[in-house]
Amino acid sequence: MQHQINPDLKIIMIPEQATKTPSSEFRLIEDHESDDKKYWTEVKLNDIELRPSPGDFLIMK
């Protein structure tokens, strides 16, 4: 209620990483309808990449 989050939305917790090295991380990528990774771009908010960490939550519409 405090954050006005609709309780009917799906909330997902980011799992632990399968790779346990310090440089491994999750990234949110827009694929631009291509399976070729060279066309993918990382999603940014205010020019900062969105990189969720294990235990973070995604609220899905």
C-alpha positions, 0 to 999 in steps of 0.5 A, a space after each residue: 500500500 505504501 508504494 501503491 503497488 497493485 497486488 494483482 501484479 506478478 512479482 518475481 525475485 531475481 535468482 542466484 547467479 549460476 556463474 559465481 565469478 565477480 565479473 558475472 552479472 545479470 543484464 536487461 537486453 533489448 534484442 530488437 527482434 534479432 537473434 544476432 547479439 551484435 544488434 542487441 542493446 542494454 536497457 538504460 534508465 537515465 543513461 545508466 544500465 539496468 543490472 539487477 542483482 540476485 534478490 532484486 524484484 521485478 514487478 510485471 504488468 
